[in-house]
Amino acid sequence: MLKDHIAFVTGGSGAVGQAVVRVLAREGCRVAYSYKGGAQKAEALDAELAASGVAVRSYLLDVTSAQASATLAKQIEADLGPVDILINNAGVAQVMPFAMIEEEDWDRMMDVNVKGMFLVTKAFARGMIRRKRGSIVNMGSLAGVRMLDVPVHYATSKSAVVGFTIALARELSRYGIRVNAVVPGMLTEGVSVNVPARLVEEYNRYCALSRAGTPAEVAELVAFLAGDRASYINGQAIHVDGGI
């Protein structure tokens, strides 16, 4: 259970983000989340949870803005209290052959998936350091750790998530803060919906469970890592891929 914890989830209006928000709220956590391009989805999620008696807070945020991230960290602390769980889930994807990737495509991928993670973590980790407690979970991808037929710039950005996680876990451990990454494989929703059918079939053929996962299955691991039940798990990149 995550009662008495306060969590912030970036990219909370996406498929995985919504699942994470739902599971954290179910576990008793007070949840705030951000969105950028999914205002209608955020409104629907807020209404869904409110109907079940759960209040969450949603905020518009551009994770690539240092000032916006720092301002929101202060706003959420004023609205809900000090955040002790951070879920870096915001990200973008683009299906593009390497030869056609332009510099602006590369920069956008790195800005959102890597720089955004850095800026948001910096904004929220400061309070965790002062209080000497906290848990951070970063969302990676199998694309960043396996030789798959995936866009190069996306794979590069997700590989960076693992490096960021390992190094940060070592540095913040002195403050009692754990940092882990979740590495999903093919999912039924989210960025995986853009995967060509032949690649989905190939994934299912080599996956031990012979299927794609669901955002809910990923969210269960995220919630576990975020809480005290995972108190001795740190600096790990845990795969949720059905066995590849």
C-alpha positions as CSV (number, residue, x, y, z in Angstrom):
1,M,0.0,0.0,0.0
2,L,1.1,3.6,-0.7
3,K,-1.1,5.4,1.9
4,D,0.5,8.6,3.1
5,H,2.6,8.9,0.0
6,I,2.4,11.7,-2.6
7,A,3.3,10.9,-6.2
8,F,3.8,12.9,-9.3
9,V,3.5,11.1,-12.7
10,T,4.6,12.8,-16.0
11,G,2.8,12.0,-19.1
12,G,-0.2,10.9,-17.1
13,S,-2.7,11.2,-19.9
14,G,-1.1,8.5,-22.1
15,A,-1.9,4.8,-22.0
16,V,0.8,3.8,-19.6
17,G,0.5,7.0,-17.7
18,Q,-3.2,6.6,-17.1
19,A,-2.6,3.0,-15.9
20,V,0.1,4.2,-13.5
21,V,-2.1,6.9,-12.1
22,R,-5.0,4.4,-11.6
23,V,-2.8,1.9,-9.8
24,L,-1.1,4.5,-7.5
25,A,-4.5,5.9,-6.6
26,R,-5.9,2.4,-5.9
27,E,-3.0,1.8,-3.6
28,G,-3.9,4.8,-1.5
29,C,-1.4,7.3,-2.9
30,R,-2.3,10.9,-3.4
31,V,-1.5,11.4,-7.1
32,A,-0.7,14.4,-9.2
33,Y,0.1,14.0,-12.9
34,S,1.0,16.1,-15.9
35,Y,-0.1,16.1,-19.5
36,K,0.8,18.2,-22.5
37,G,-1.2,17.2,-25.6
38,G,-3.9,15.0,-24.0
39,A,-6.1,17.5,-22.3
40,Q,-9.3,15.6,-23.1
41,K,-7.9,12.3,-21.9
42,A,-6.8,14.0,-18.7
43,E,-10.3,15.4,-18.1
44,A,-11.8,11.9,-18.7
45,L,-9.3,10.3,-16.3
46,D,-10.0,12.9,-13.6
47,A,-13.8,12.3,-14.1
48,E,-13.4,8.5,-14.0
49,L,-11.4,8.6,-10.8
50,A,-13.6,11.2,-9.2
51,A,-16.6,9.0,-9.9
52,S,-15.0,6.2,-7.9
53,G,-14.3,8.5,-5.0
54,V,-10.6,9.2,-5.8
55,A,-9.3,12.8,-6.3
56,V,-6.2,13.3,-8.4
57,R,-4.7,16.5,-9.6
58,S,-3.7,17.1,-13.2
59,Y,-1.4,19.8,-14.5
60,L,-0.4,21.1,-17.9
61,L,3.4,20.8,-18.2
62,D,6.1,21.0,-20.9
63,V,8.8,18.8,-19.4
64,T,11.4,20.4,-21.6
65,S,11.1,23.6,-19.6
66,A,13.3,23.9,-16.5
67,Q,11.3,26.8,-15.2
68,A,7.9,25.1,-15.7
69,S,9.1,22.0,-14.0
70,A,10.5,23.9,-11.0
71,T,7.4,26.0,-10.7
72,L,5.1,22.9,-10.9
73,A,7.1,21.1,-8.2
74,K,6.4,24.1,-5.8
75,Q,2.8,24.2,-6.9
76,I,2.2,20.5,-6.2
77,E,3.8,20.7,-2.8
78,A,1.5,23.6,-2.0
79,D,-1.6,21.8,-3.3
80,L,-0.9,18.2,-2.0
81,G,2.2,18.2,0.1
82,P,5.8,17.1,-0.4
83,V,6.2,14.6,-3.3
84,D,8.1,11.5,-2.3
85,I,7.4,9.4,-5.4
86,L,8.3,10.6,-8.9
87,I,7.4,8.6,-12.0
88,N,9.1,9.8,-15.2
89,N,6.8,8.5,-17.9
90,A,6.5,11.4,-20.4
91,G,7.9,10.6,-23.8
92,V,7.5,10.8,-27.5
93,A,8.0,8.3,-30.3
94,Q,8.4,8.6,-34.1
95,V,8.6,5.9,-36.7
96,M,11.3,7.0,-39.0
97,P,14.1,5.3,-40.9
98,F,17.6,6.4,-39.9
99,A,18.4,8.0,-43.3
100,M,15.3,10.2,-43.0
101,I,15.8,11.4,-39.4
102,E,16.4,15.1,-39.5
103,E,18.3,17.1,-36.8
104,E,15.1,18.5,-35.4
105,D,13.6,15.0,-35.1
106,W,16.6,13.9,-33.2
107,D,16.6,17.0,-30.9
108,R,12.9,16.6,-30.1
109,M,13.3,13.0,-29.1
110,M,16.2,13.8,-26.8
111,D,14.6,16.9,-25.5
112,V,11.4,15.1,-24.3
113,N,12.7,11.6,-23.5
114,V,16.0,12.5,-21.9
115,K,16.3,16.2,-21.1
116,G,12.7,16.3,-19.8
117,M,13.4,13.4,-17.5
118,F,16.5,15.3,-16.2
119,L,14.7,18.6,-15.7
120,V,11.7,17.1,-13.9
121,T,13.9,14.9,-11.7
122,K,16.1,17.8,-10.8
123,A,13.0,19.9,-9.8
124,F,11.5,17.2,-7.6
125,A,14.6,15.5,-6.3
126,R,15.6,18.7,-4.4
127,G,12.8,18.2,-1.9
128,M,13.5,14.5,-1.6
129,I,17.2,15.3,-0.8
130,R,16.1,17.8,1.9
131,R,13.8,15.2,3.5
132,K,16.2,12.3,2.9
133,R,13.6,10.0,1.4
134,G,12.0,9.2,-1.9
135,S,11.6,6.9,-4.8
136,I,12.0,7.6,-8.5
137,V,10.9,5.3,-11.3
138,N,11.9,6.0,-14.9
139,M,10.2,4.6,-17.9
140,G,12.5,2.9,-20.4
141,S,11.8,0.6,-23.3
142,L,13.0,-2.7,-24.6
143,A,14.0,-0.7,-27.7
144,G,16.9,0.8,-25.7
145,V,18.4,-2.5,-24.6
146,R,17.7,-5.1,-27.3
147,M,18.6,-5.3,-31.0
148,L,15.1,-4.6,-32.4
149,D,13.7,-3.1,-35.6
150,V,13.0,0.3,-34.0
151,P,13.8,3.9,-34.8
152,V,17.4,4.8,-33.9
153,H,16.7,8.1,-32.2
154,Y,13.9,6.5,-30.0
155,A,16.2,3.6,-29.1
156,T,19.0,6.0,-28.2
157,S,16.8,8.1,-25.9
158,K,15.5,5.0,-24.1
159,S,19.0,3.6,-23.7
160,A,19.9,6.9,-22.0
161,V,17.1,6.3,-19.4
162,V,18.9,3.2,-18.1
163,G,22.3,5.1,-17.8
164,F,20.6,8.0,-16.1
165,T,18.9,5.6,-13.7
166,I,22.0,3.7,-12.7
167,A,24.2,6.8,-12.1
168,L,21.4,8.7,-10.3
169,A,20.7,5.7,-8.0
170,R,24.3,5.7,-6.9
171,E,24.4,9.4,-6.2
172,L,21.1,9.7,-4.4
173,S,21.5,6.6,-2.3
174,R,23.3,8.7,0.3
175,Y,20.0,10.6,0.8
176,G,17.8,7.5,1.2
177,I,16.4,7.9,-2.3
178,R,16.0,4.9,-4.6
179,V,16.0,5.1,-8.4
180,N,14.9,2.3,-10.7
181,A,13.7,1.9,-14.2
182,V,10.9,-0.1,-15.8
183,V,11.6,-1.5,-19.2
184,P,8.5,-2.5,-21.1
185,G,8.4,-4.7,-24.2
186,M,5.6,-4.6,-26.7
187,L,2.3,-3.3,-25.3
188,T,-1.3,-3.4,-26.5
189,E,-1.6,0.4,-26.2
190,G,0.6,3.4,-26.4
191,V,3.6,3.7,-28.8
192,S,3.3,0.1,-29.7
193,V,0.1,0.7,-31.7
194,N,2.3,2.1,-34.4
195,V,4.4,-1.1,-34.8
196,P,3.7,-2.8,-38.1
197,A,1.8,-6.1,-37.9
198,R,4.7,-8.2,-39.1
199,L,6.9,-6.9,-36.3
200,V,4.1,-7.6,-33.8
201,E,3.9,-11.2,-35.1
202,E,7.7,-11.5,-34.8
203,Y,7.6,-10.3,-31.2
204,N,4.9,-12.7,-30.3
205,R,6.8,-15.6,-31.9
206,Y,9.9,-14.9,-29.8
207,C,8.1,-13.8,-26.6
208,A,7.9,-16.7,-24.0
209,L,4.3,-15.7,-23.2
210,S,3.5,-15.2,-26.9
211,R,1.7,-11.9,-26.5
212,A,2.0,-8.2,-25.9
213,G,1.7,-6.8,-22.4
214,T,-0.8,-4.3,-21.2
215,P,-0.2,-0.9,-19.6
216,A,-1.9,-2.2,-16.4
217,E,0.8,-4.9,-16.1
218,V,3.5,-2.3,-16.4
219,A,1.8,-0.1,-13.9
220,E,1.7,-2.8,-11.3
221,L,5.5,-3.0,-11.3
222,V,5.9,0.8,-11.3
223,A,3.7,1.0,-8.1
224,F,5.6,-1.9,-6.5
225,L,9.0,-0.2,-7.1
226,A,7.7,3.1,-5.9
227,G,6.7,1.8,-2.5
228,D,8.3,0.5,0.6
229,R,7.8,-3.1,-0.4
230,A,10.7,-2.6,-2.8
231,S,12.9,-0.9,-0.2
232,Y,16.0,-3.1,-1.1
233,I,15.6,-2.6,-4.9
234,N,17.8,0.2,-6.2
235,G,19.6,1.0,-9.5
236,Q,17.8,-1.6,-11.4
237,A,16.2,-1.7,-14.9
238,I,13.5,-4.3,-14.7
239,H,12.1,-5.8,-17.8
240,V,8.3,-6.3,-18.3
241,D,8.4,-8.0,-21.7
242,G,6.9,-11.5,-21.3
243,G,10.3,-13.1,-21.7
244,I,12.4,-12.0,-24.6
